[in-house]
Amino acid sequence: MDDSNEPMTEYEIYSYDAYCRRVRDDVRVAEFADVSQFRACKIKNYIAVVKKEKENTAKIADEQILNLMGVVKDGKPTLAGVLCFSEYPQAAFPQLCITAVVVPWLKIGDKGIDEEQFIANRRIEGTIKEMVNEAVFFVERNMREKTIITDGKRSDKLEYPIDAVREAVLNALMHRDYSIHTEGTPVRLLMFNNRLEIWNDDGLYGKLTIDSLGKVHADTRN
């Protein structure tokens, strides 16, 4: 590989600066949303859990708790608040969703025996919790199940462990880049004939490199 000097993209500059300054894009104000869009029952339940688990907040007013926890800021909902408590988060952030696709063979573009390009194709929306549940259900519905018979006894084995799928989807949603540079890009869930892929297009965060994955403590967004 030849040495060369290449200018950083606007996004690369922002990512470096945001990491150095510990910018929290997940709690930036959601300009096109309003607290009236929050589900009152979910907010009530959330505040009750916070007061139970964090004793220092027990005597704090509910509105102040929402500010302290990053749900609202200066009377406006934050992006995190919208994604967790809004009736319909995608009204304010249309692309902060999951696009889920089942591909017949080994790569995008491969066609099945009937010339089909996709076996299933769905846009998954809602709150973080709702998207996780729907994505897991999508994988469950579209993955294969093996039947294994040993010494006359039958056992069924799913293609992918459900707990691992749920954790992977949750991580993709929780730790993605929520800056203005990537809010137009959904999380992608791709099921191929031989693997499952979950993609974010924003790369690794902080000082983490591909070679250091699993070897060093990772910086995480949000």
C-alpha positions as CSV (number, residue, x, y, z in Angstrom):
1,M,0.0,0.0,0.0
2,D,1.4,3.4,-1.0
3,D,1.6,6.2,1.5
4,S,-0.6,9.1,0.7
5,N,-2.3,12.1,2.3
6,E,-6.0,12.2,1.8
7,P,-8.4,14.9,3.2
8,M,-10.8,13.7,5.9
9,T,-14.4,13.8,5.0
10,E,-16.8,16.1,6.8
11,Y,-18.2,13.1,8.7
12,E,-14.7,11.9,9.6
13,I,-13.8,15.3,11.0
14,Y,-17.1,15.4,13.0
15,S,-16.7,11.9,14.3
16,Y,-13.1,12.6,15.6
17,D,-14.2,15.9,17.2
18,A,-17.3,14.3,18.7
19,Y,-15.3,11.5,20.3
20,C,-12.7,13.9,21.7
21,R,-15.3,16.2,23.1
22,R,-17.6,13.4,24.2
23,V,-20.5,14.8,22.3
24,R,-23.8,12.9,23.1
25,D,-25.8,13.0,20.0
26,D,-28.4,10.7,21.5
27,V,-29.5,13.4,23.9
28,R,-29.6,16.3,21.4
29,V,-32.9,18.1,21.2
30,A,-35.3,16.7,18.7
31,E,-36.5,19.9,17.0
32,F,-39.4,18.3,15.1
33,A,-40.9,16.5,18.0
34,D,-42.9,17.5,21.0
35,V,-43.4,16.0,24.5
36,S,-47.1,15.7,23.9
37,Q,-46.2,12.8,21.6
38,F,-44.8,10.8,24.5
39,R,-46.8,7.8,25.8
40,A,-47.9,8.9,29.3
41,C,-48.1,5.3,30.7
42,K,-44.5,4.6,29.5
43,I,-43.2,7.8,31.0
44,K,-45.0,7.0,34.3
45,N,-43.5,3.5,34.4
46,Y,-40.1,4.7,33.5
47,I,-40.0,7.4,36.3
48,A,-41.2,4.7,38.8
49,V,-38.3,2.4,37.8
50,V,-35.8,5.3,38.0
51,K,-37.0,6.2,41.5
52,K,-36.8,2.6,42.6
53,E,-33.3,1.9,41.2
54,K,-31.7,5.3,41.9
55,E,-32.5,6.2,45.5
56,N,-31.2,9.8,45.2
57,T,-34.0,10.6,42.7
58,A,-36.8,9.5,45.0
59,K,-37.7,13.0,46.1
60,I,-37.0,14.8,42.8
61,A,-39.8,16.1,40.7
62,D,-40.8,14.0,37.7
63,E,-39.9,16.7,35.2
64,Q,-36.4,17.1,36.7
65,I,-35.9,13.3,36.5
66,L,-36.7,13.4,32.8
67,N,-34.1,16.2,32.4
68,L,-31.5,14.4,34.4
69,M,-32.0,11.1,32.5
70,G,-31.8,12.8,29.1
71,V,-35.4,12.2,28.1
72,V,-36.1,15.9,27.7
73,K,-33.9,19.0,27.5
74,D,-35.2,22.6,28.2
75,G,-38.8,21.4,27.8
76,K,-38.1,19.7,24.4
77,P,-37.8,15.9,23.9
78,T,-34.4,14.6,23.1
79,L,-33.7,12.1,20.3
80,A,-33.4,9.3,23.0
81,G,-36.7,10.4,24.5
82,V,-38.4,10.2,21.1
83,L,-36.9,6.8,20.3
84,C,-38.0,5.3,23.7
85,F,-41.3,7.0,24.5
86,S,-42.9,8.6,21.4
87,E,-46.1,7.2,19.9
88,Y,-44.4,7.1,16.5
89,P,-40.7,8.0,16.5
90,Q,-40.4,7.8,12.7
91,A,-42.7,10.8,12.3
92,A,-39.7,13.0,13.4
93,F,-36.9,10.6,12.3
94,P,-38.2,8.6,9.3
95,Q,-34.9,6.7,8.6
96,L,-34.1,5.7,12.2
97,C,-35.7,2.3,11.7
98,I,-34.6,-1.2,10.6
99,T,-34.8,-2.5,7.1
100,A,-35.0,-6.3,7.2
101,V,-34.4,-8.5,4.1
102,V,-34.2,-12.2,3.4
103,V,-32.0,-13.0,0.4
104,P,-32.3,-16.4,-1.4
105,W,-28.6,-17.2,-1.7
106,L,-25.2,-15.8,-0.7
107,K,-25.2,-12.1,-1.7
108,I,-27.5,-9.3,-2.6
109,G,-28.4,-9.7,-6.3
110,D,-28.5,-13.4,-6.3
111,K,-31.8,-14.8,-7.4
112,G,-33.8,-17.8,-6.3
113,I,-35.1,-20.7,-8.4
114,D,-38.1,-18.6,-9.3
115,E,-36.0,-15.5,-10.1
116,E,-37.0,-13.9,-6.8
117,Q,-34.5,-11.4,-5.4
118,F,-36.0,-11.3,-1.9
119,I,-37.9,-13.9,0.1
120,A,-39.0,-11.4,2.7
121,N,-38.6,-7.6,2.9
122,R,-39.9,-5.5,5.7
123,R,-39.4,-2.0,7.2
124,I,-39.5,-2.2,11.0
125,E,-40.5,0.9,12.9
126,G,-41.5,2.0,16.4
127,T,-39.7,2.6,19.6
128,I,-36.3,1.0,20.3
129,K,-38.1,-1.8,22.3
130,E,-40.7,-2.3,19.6
131,M,-38.0,-2.5,16.8
132,V,-36.0,-5.0,18.8
133,N,-39.0,-7.3,19.3
134,E,-40.1,-7.0,15.7
135,A,-36.6,-7.7,14.4
136,V,-36.3,-10.8,16.5
137,F,-39.7,-12.0,15.4
138,F,-38.7,-11.4,11.7
139,V,-35.6,-13.6,12.2
140,E,-37.5,-16.3,14.0
141,R,-40.1,-16.4,11.2
142,N,-37.6,-16.6,8.4
143,M,-34.8,-18.8,9.8
144,R,-34.6,-22.5,9.5
145,E,-35.0,-25.1,12.2
146,K,-33.0,-28.3,12.3
147,T,-34.4,-31.6,13.5
148,I,-31.8,-33.9,15.1
149,I,-32.5,-37.5,16.1
150,T,-30.0,-39.1,18.4
151,D,-30.6,-42.6,19.9
152,G,-34.2,-42.4,18.9
153,K,-34.7,-39.0,20.6
154,R,-35.7,-35.9,18.6
155,S,-34.4,-32.4,19.3
156,D,-35.0,-29.2,17.4
157,K,-32.3,-26.6,16.9
158,L,-32.8,-23.1,15.6
159,E,-30.5,-21.7,13.0
160,Y,-29.6,-18.8,15.2
161,P,-29.8,-18.5,19.0
162,I,-32.6,-16.1,19.8
163,D,-30.8,-14.5,22.7
164,A,-27.8,-13.7,20.5
165,V,-30.0,-12.2,17.8
166,R,-31.8,-10.0,20.3
167,E,-28.5,-8.8,21.8
168,A,-27.0,-8.0,18.3
169,V,-30.1,-6.1,17.2
170,L,-30.2,-4.2,20.5
171,N,-26.5,-3.3,20.3
172,A,-27.0,-2.1,16.7
173,L,-29.8,0.3,17.8
174,M,-28.3,1.4,21.1
175,H,-24.7,2.1,20.0
176,R,-25.2,3.4,16.4
177,D,-24.2,6.9,15.5
178,Y,-27.2,9.2,16.1
179,S,-25.5,12.4,14.7
180,I,-27.2,14.4,12.0
181,H,-24.7,12.9,9.5
182,T,-26.3,9.4,9.8
183,E,-29.9,10.0,10.8
184,G,-30.8,9.3,7.2
185,T,-29.4,5.7,7.4
186,P,-31.4,2.8,8.9
187,V,-30.0,-0.2,10.6
188,R,-29.9,-3.1,8.1
189,L,-30.7,-6.7,8.9
190,L,-29.8,-9.1,6.1
191,M,-30.5,-12.9,6.2
192,F,-28.6,-14.9,3.6
193,N,-28.7,-18.6,2.9
194,N,-25.7,-19.1,5.1
195,R,-25.5,-16.2,7.5
196,L,-27.2,-13.3,9.3
197,E,-25.7,-9.8,9.1
198,I,-26.7,-6.6,11.0
199,W,-25.2,-3.4,9.6
200,N,-24.6,0.1,10.7
201,D,-22.9,2.3,8.1
202,D,-21.1,4.6,10.6
203,G,-18.0,2.5,11.4
204,L,-16.1,1.8,14.6
205,Y,-16.1,4.4,17.4
206,G,-13.2,6.2,19.1
207,K,-9.8,4.5,19.0
208,L,-11.2,1.0,18.2
209,T,-9.9,-0.7,15.1
210,I,-10.9,-3.9,13.4
211,D,-7.7,-5.6,14.6
212,S,-8.4,-4.7,18.2
213,L,-12.0,-6.0,18.3
214,G,-12.4,-8.3,21.2
215,K,-9.0,-7.5,22.6
216,V,-9.4,-4.1,24.2
217,H,-12.1,-2.2,26.1
218,A,-14.3,-0.6,23.5
219,D,-15.6,3.0,23.7
220,T,-19.3,3.1,23.1
221,R,-21.7,5.7,21.9
222,N,-24.8,6.7,23.8
